[in-house]
Amino acid sequence: AIKLFGRLAESQIMIDPTDGQCCYAGCRDCPYLLPDGGYAMDEQYADRPTWIPHYVLRFLGDEKEHETKWGNELFSDMRLALTKERFVDILTT
């Protein structure tokens, strides 16, 4: 379990303060949309991998994005389907 966590964990995470309530489509009256066009989203950093983000890719306005390590490793071919055998192969290599 520790090795698996180590392979998937990140030292950066973008936290969605809306808890999934915002669609991030730029709605004019959205309370989470900032005047500069970005979104009110917290970024957190750690010295060592601490979190496994639940997203593959998250954008913070036009200037920042975070692509997760596990998402990049597992879905590098841009398919969101993965066989059990391929999953095990990626994590054990």
C-alpha positions as CSV (number, residue, x, y, z in Angstrom):
1,A,0.0,0.0,0.0
2,I,2.9,2.4,0.8
3,K,4.5,1.8,-2.6
4,L,1.2,2.4,-4.4
5,F,0.7,5.6,-2.5
6,G,4.2,6.7,-3.4
7,R,3.6,6.0,-7.1
8,L,0.3,8.1,-7.1
9,A,0.9,10.8,-4.6
10,E,1.6,14.5,-5.5
11,S,3.3,17.4,-3.7
12,Q,0.8,19.8,-5.3
13,I,-2.9,19.9,-5.3
14,M,-5.6,22.4,-6.5
15,I,-8.5,22.4,-4.1
16,D,-12.0,23.2,-5.4
17,P,-13.6,25.5,-2.9
18,T,-17.0,24.9,-4.5
19,D,-17.0,21.2,-3.7
20,G,-18.1,20.4,-7.2
21,Q,-20.9,23.1,-7.3
22,C,-19.1,25.2,-10.0
23,C,-19.1,24.0,-13.7
24,Y,-16.1,26.2,-14.6
25,A,-17.8,27.4,-17.7
26,G,-17.3,31.1,-17.0
27,C,-20.9,31.9,-16.1
28,R,-21.4,35.6,-15.7
29,D,-23.0,35.5,-12.2
30,C,-20.7,32.7,-10.8
31,P,-19.6,33.6,-7.3
32,Y,-16.4,31.7,-7.8
33,L,-15.3,33.5,-10.9
34,L,-12.7,36.2,-10.2
35,P,-12.6,39.6,-12.0
36,D,-9.4,38.5,-13.9
37,G,-11.2,35.5,-15.3
38,G,-9.7,32.9,-13.0
39,Y,-11.4,30.9,-10.4
40,A,-11.2,31.1,-6.6
41,M,-9.2,27.8,-6.1
42,D,-6.6,27.1,-3.5
43,E,-3.3,25.6,-4.4
44,Q,-1.3,23.8,-1.8
45,Y,2.2,22.5,-1.9
46,A,4.2,20.1,0.3
47,D,7.9,19.2,0.5
48,R,7.1,15.6,-0.2
49,P,4.2,13.9,-2.0
50,T,1.2,14.1,0.4
51,W,-2.0,13.9,-1.7
52,I,-3.6,11.8,-4.4
53,P,-5.8,14.3,-6.3
54,H,-9.1,13.0,-7.5
55,Y,-8.8,14.8,-10.8
56,V,-6.7,14.1,-13.9
57,L,-6.3,17.7,-15.0
58,R,-7.5,21.0,-13.4
59,F,-7.3,24.5,-14.8
60,L,-7.0,27.7,-12.7
61,G,-7.9,30.4,-15.2
62,D,-5.8,30.7,-18.3
63,E,-2.5,30.9,-16.5
64,K,-2.2,27.7,-14.4
65,E,-3.0,24.1,-14.7
66,H,-2.2,21.0,-12.8
67,E,-1.9,17.6,-14.5
68,T,-1.7,14.8,-12.0
69,K,1.2,12.4,-12.0
70,W,-1.2,9.4,-11.9
71,G,-3.3,10.7,-14.7
72,N,-0.3,11.3,-16.9
73,E,1.1,7.8,-16.1
74,L,-2.2,5.9,-16.5
75,F,-3.8,7.9,-19.4
76,S,-0.8,9.2,-21.3
77,D,-2.4,8.0,-24.6
78,M,-5.4,10.2,-23.8
79,R,-7.8,7.3,-23.5
80,L,-9.8,7.2,-20.3
81,A,-10.2,3.4,-20.4
82,L,-7.6,1.1,-18.9
83,T,-7.5,-2.7,-18.5
84,K,-6.6,-4.2,-15.1
85,E,-3.5,-5.7,-16.6
86,R,-2.3,-2.4,-18.0
87,F,-3.0,-0.7,-14.7
88,V,-0.9,-3.2,-12.8
89,D,1.9,-3.0,-15.4
90,I,2.1,0.8,-15.2
91,L,2.2,0.8,-11.4
92,T,4.8,-2.0,-11.1
93,T,7.2,-0.7,-13.7
